[in-house]
């Protein structure tokens, strides 16, 4: 049964991850913008739900000569440079195969650790959102409110429903308390050092606290510690490679998310 669940999780993860490039491109904008409305060539983004899902491709840009454009280039380059780098197929944003593979592997690991317990459905639904947030923050050091704030509420509601189903292995009150504790803790850290942590990380901590708190305080501590450890290792590696200094800011969201998933996997396996 677990093997079947892992297979289904891989298929779901690959399909969901393949739909993320356009959303990642649209959310990878400076903090003063909500999201991007046009492709690198300046054409309105079209498609399902006004172009939020699927491959990041513009038919009107197809045929232009150049190399691929990613969201980081769009944020930093002027319009002429972006136009010059429009791909011959009109594609832009992060690559779909990379996102599909990452999401598929994550979903497979969650399925293997959680097994047939009903909370697996929540983890699989939230996995693509976690990957999307990590990609956006890594590119533009930004965690969109339209993703982080609903994430906490949706996770709390879904886990509340799961708590009514037999054979679940978590505790809903500890999930709610985990959100409050982790959110408050990150808020204090932000007050102490606002230059070292963005307020988006504080909002993201609410949702992560819900997820980690489901399996208890040990999982909350483990996932939080893992996030800080991964961030410190990444920052240290940049300093050693002389690609950053001690005061260089790095996006903490991807490591916060990665640490949370490590804690979740261990918590789910041990539950």
C-alpha positions, -999 to +999 in steps of 0.1 A: +000+000+000+028+024+008+044+017-025+012+027-043+009+058-022+045+068-031+038+062-068+006+084-067+026+110-047+053+111-074+027+115-102+009+143-082+042+161-074+055+160-109+022+173-123+018+200-097+055+210-100+052+213-138+024+239-133+045+262-111+068+281-136+043+307-146+033+314-110+070+316-099+077+341-127+047+363-118+055+364-081+092+371-086+089+408-084+102+436-061+085+441-028+065+471-040+047+450-066+021+423-060+028+402-091+037+406-127+010+410-153+031+408-185+057+385-201+093+397-206+082+409-241+055+431-226+025+410-237-003+403-213+000+369-196-029+347-207-041+312-199-061+295-171-069+319-143-053+347-163-021+327-167-012+315-132-007+278-140+015+260-165+045+265-185+058+301-187+055+306-224+043+335-246+031+327-281+036+363-292+073+362-282+079+329-300+104+332-328+126+359-312+163+351-312+182+349-280+186+329-248+161+320-221+149+346-196+145+339-159+127+359-133+159+373-118+170+388-151+136+404-155+138+420-121+173+435-127+174+442-164+159+469-185+132+462-210+156+462-240+179+436-224+149+415-215+136+416-250+170+407-263+170+376-241+136+364-250+139+328-260+133+315-295+103+296-282+089+324-261+097+307-228+107+324-196+108+318-158+122+288-140+124+255-158+094+232-155+114+199-153+134+211-123+103+222-104+085+190-114+114+168-102+118+187-069+081+186-061+079+149-071+108+139-048+094+159-019+059+143-023+074+108-025+094+114+007+063+127+025+043+097+013+069+072+024+072+089+059+035+094+065+021+062+051-017+057+050-024+083+077-050+109+065-027+139+071-008+129+040-034+145+019-026+179+035+011+175+031+008+167-006-015+197-012+009+220+006+041+207-010+038+226-043+032+258-024+063+253-003+084+247-035+069+279-051+076+300-020+112+287-019+118+295-056+104+330-053+123+339-022+156+325-036+152+346-067+140+380-054+142+377-015+105+380-012+077+359+003+043+371-011+016+377+015-010+362-008+008+329-003+022+329+032-009+342+051-035+319+035-011+290+039-014+291+077-052+294+077-057+267+051-033+243+069-051+249+102-085+243+087-074+212+067-057+196+097-088+204+118-108+183+094-081+156+094-084+155+133-119+143+128-108+113+108-097+081+125-061+069+124-045+104+122-013+107+142-012+144+151-028+168+175-047+199+163-044+220+194-006+216+194-007+226+157-025+259+165-002+266+194+028+258+172+017+285+148+014+311+176+047+301+192+068+300+160+052+332+147+058+350+180+094+337+181+102+349+146+085+382+153+108+388+183+138+379+161+126+404+135+123+431+161+158+424+174+174+423+139+151+435+111+180+437+087+188+400+091+153+386+087+124+398+066+089+402+079+078+377+052+097+350+072+076+359+103+043+354+083+057+321+068+065+309+103+028+308+112+021+282+085+052+262+093+043+263+130+010+247+121+026+219+101+053+211+126+031+215+156+008+188+143+034+162+154+043+179+187+068+203+202+098+181+195+090+184+158+087+222+160+121+224+177+137+200+152+123+218+121+132+252+134+168+242+143+172+225+109+161+257+091+187+278+110+214+252+105+208+250+068+208+288+064+240+291+084+257+264+063+247+281+031+258+316+043+291+301+056+297+284+022+292+317+004+317+335+027+343+307+023+338+310-015+341+348-012+308+353-028+294+371+002+305+390+033+294+388+069+268+415+063+254+400+031+217+392+034+206+359+021+170+346+015+161+327+046+127+314+034+141+285+013+160+272+044+131+278+067+110+257+044+136+230+039+142+227+076+104+225+082+102+196+057+131+178+073+113+181+107+080+171+092+095+140+076+111+129+108+080+137+128+058+118+104+081+088+104+083+087+142+046+092+148 
